[in-house]
Amino acid sequence: MGESGADIVDQLRKVSDDRGLDDARSAELAILLAEADINLINGSNERVQLEAWASQVGAIMEE
């Protein structure tokens, strides 16, 4: 059985906290995770939310 989108968001939050990123990037990631989390709570598609989050994180990390 797979993990729920909310469980994955929680795990991503823990991992991003442990990465030693600067404060600005950590804040951006936290905001993206919060947005994905609220969208999941409101019933959005888990796969779409996680793929959107991954895409946005990729863009942030390239900056």
C-alpha positions as CSV (number, residue, x, y, z in Angstrom):
1,M,0.0,0.0,0.0
2,G,1.3,3.4,-0.9
3,E,1.7,6.5,1.2
4,S,-0.9,9.3,1.1
5,G,0.0,12.7,-0.4
6,A,-0.2,14.2,3.0
7,D,2.3,11.7,4.4
8,I,4.6,12.5,1.5
9,V,4.3,16.2,2.2
10,D,5.2,15.6,5.8
11,Q,8.3,13.6,4.8
12,L,9.3,16.3,2.3
13,R,9.0,18.9,5.0
14,K,11.3,16.9,7.3
15,V,13.9,16.4,4.5
16,S,13.9,20.0,3.4
17,D,14.5,21.1,7.0
18,D,17.6,18.9,7.2
19,R,19.2,20.1,4.0
20,G,20.9,23.1,5.4
21,L,19.5,25.5,2.8
22,D,19.7,29.2,3.3
23,D,16.8,30.9,5.0
24,A,15.3,32.3,1.8
25,R,15.2,28.9,0.0
26,S,13.9,27.2,3.1
27,A,11.1,29.7,3.4
28,E,10.2,29.3,-0.3
29,L,10.1,25.5,0.1
30,A,8.0,25.8,3.3
31,I,5.5,28.0,1.5
32,L,5.3,25.5,-1.4
33,L,4.7,22.6,1.0
34,A,2.1,24.5,2.9
35,E,0.3,25.3,-0.4
36,A,0.4,21.6,-1.5
37,D,-0.7,20.5,1.9
38,I,-3.8,22.8,2.0
39,N,-4.7,21.8,-1.6
40,L,-4.5,18.1,-0.5
41,I,-6.7,18.9,2.5
42,N,-9.2,20.6,0.2
43,G,-9.4,17.4,-2.0
44,S,-7.0,18.1,-4.8
45,N,-5.5,15.3,-6.7
46,E,-2.4,14.0,-4.8
47,R,-0.3,13.2,-7.9
48,V,-1.0,16.6,-9.5
49,Q,-0.1,18.4,-6.3
50,L,3.1,16.5,-5.7
51,E,4.2,16.9,-9.4
52,A,3.5,20.6,-9.2
53,W,5.5,20.9,-6.0
54,A,8.5,19.0,-7.5
55,S,8.4,21.2,-10.6
56,Q,8.4,24.4,-8.4
57,V,11.2,23.1,-6.2
58,G,13.3,22.4,-9.3
59,A,12.8,25.9,-10.4
60,I,13.8,27.3,-7.0
61,M,16.9,25.1,-6.8
62,E,18.1,26.3,-10.3
63,E,18.0,30.0,-9.1
